[in-house]
């Protein structure tokens, strides 16, 4: 992904929990140093060795692994080689091959196993980040496994979700805290491109 004018890469066959940020403004250079504009390398520390499956740029850098979700941020204006904080948000894990997305300012991802859609958000009550369960009102919806998600901004905010070979719409109005699932009868097998 691209985050704060850097290309950020996550995971390799040997360093499965490492992220690398390029030199600021030069996405092909990964020359490491201690100056703020030089590239960085950090390991995402957790209790288990889980590969990074996805990265999403939002207010913070969102990191999804096979066993958990993390936010990478900084005390200053941006992440630098000497200023980074990585906070674990949850231990739900992500589904391989389902690309997460940014919708209405939140990162949505398919939980490990593909039976839940989760939203990374901040709670004003607890003052903590967490991964809200968007299937809470319809636990059975994703029994066949989430295969793909896409976001429609206008005229209504809808997260289109391919589950098994059926299409479902998640009405997603975050300002009113409204989310509701509905199955869409397409008359045949669905494939989203």
N, C-alpha and C positions, 0 to 999 in steps of 0.2 A: 504494500500500500504506500501512498504518499502521505506524510504527516509532517507539518511544520517545515515545509520546503526541503524535505529529505525523502529519499526512497528508503523505506524500512522493509527489511526482509526478516522472515522468521523461520527458524528451524533448518537443519541440514541433516543428512543421514548420521553424522557423528554428533553434532551439537543440536539435539532435537528441541531443547528448551532455550535457545539463544536467539536474541534479536540483534540486528545490525542496522544502524542508521548511517546513511551516506553523509558526505561533507555537505554542509548547507548550500543549496543552490547548484550542486554538482552531483546529479544522481548516479553518475558512473564512477565516482571516486569514493573509496572506502579507506582512505589514509587515516589511521587512528592517531589521536593525540589528546592533549588535555585542554586545548583552546576550545571555546564555545562553538565555533563553526566547524571543527573537525569531526570526523565520524566517531561513532560509539559502538560498543559491543557489550551487551548485558545478558546474563542468564536469568531466566524466570525461575526463581526458587520456589519449590513446593515440596510437599512430603512424598510425592510420587514422581517418577520419571515419565512424563506425558509429553508427546510431541505437540508442537504448535500446529494447529490446523488452519487458523485464519488470523488476520490482522485487519482492523477497521479504524480509520481515522475519524474521530469525533472530537469533542472537547478535550478528551484524553485519548491516548492510543489504546484501543480495545484489543485484547489478546485472547483468543480462544484455543484451548488445548483439548486433548482427548479426555482430560479429567477435571478441568476447571476453567474459570473465567478470571481475567485480570485487567486492571487499568494501569497504564504507565503514564505518569505525569511528572511535573517538576515543581519546585518551589518558586522558580523564576518564570520568565516568559515562555521558555521552551525547554525541551529535553536537551541536555548537553552531556558530554563525556563525564562531567563531574556533578551533574544535577539531575537525578532520576529517582523516582519512587515507584515501586511496583506493588500494587495492592491486590490481593486475591478477593474477588467478589463472591464467587460461589464455587461449588464442587460438583456441578451438574455435568460438565463435559459437553462436547459438541459432536454432532453427527458428521462423519466424513462425507465429502462430496455434496454438501448442501451449503451454498454460499450465503453467509449472513448478509444483512442489508441495513442501511440507515433509513429510518422512517420517522418523520416528525421529530428529528433530533435524537432518537433513541436507536440503539443497535439491537436488532432482532436476530435470533439464531435458533436453529433446531437443536434441542437438547440431545445428548447421546442416546442412541436408540431411535430417535426420530419421532417420539410419541408426544412431545411437547414443544410448543413455540415459546421462547422466553425473550424478555425485554430487559436490557440492562438500564437501570435507572437509579436515581438518588432519592432516599426517603427523608423528607423534612422532619418526620417524627423521630426517627432513630438516628438521624445525621450519618447514615451509612449508605453505601451503594449496595444494590442487590439485583438479583435476576428474577423479575416477576413472571409468574406462570400465566400465560395468556390462554391456556386451555382450562383454567380453573372452572369456568362456567360451562364447559362442554368437554369433560375428560375423555369421552369416547371418540371424539372427532378424528384424532390422529392415530387410531389403533393400527391402521395399515402402514404407517410410517410416512413422515414428511420427506418429499423428494426435492422440492424446489419452492422458493418463495420470491415474489416480486411485489413492488409497492406502486400503487396508483395514487398520485397526489390529488388530481382533479378529475371530475367535479366533486368527488367524495374520496376521502382517504380510505383506501381498501388495500389489505394485504392479500394478494391472490396466492393461494397455497395449493400445490399439487400433492395430494395424499393418496398413495397407491396409484390408481389410474383415474381418480375423481378430482374435480376442481372444487375448492371451497373458498369462500370469501370471508375474510375477517374485517368487519367494519371497525375502523381504528381511528377514533376521534379522541386524541390524547388530552386536548384542552378540556373536554367534558368528562374525561375518564370513562369513555364508552368503548367497549369492544364486544362484538357479538359475531358468532359464526353462523354461516349458512352454506348449505350444499348447493352447487350450481348444476342443474341438469343440462348437460351438453348433448345428450343423445348418443354419445359414443366415447371411446377412450380418449383421454386428454393428453396432449404433449405440449409443454410450454417451451418456446425457443428463447 
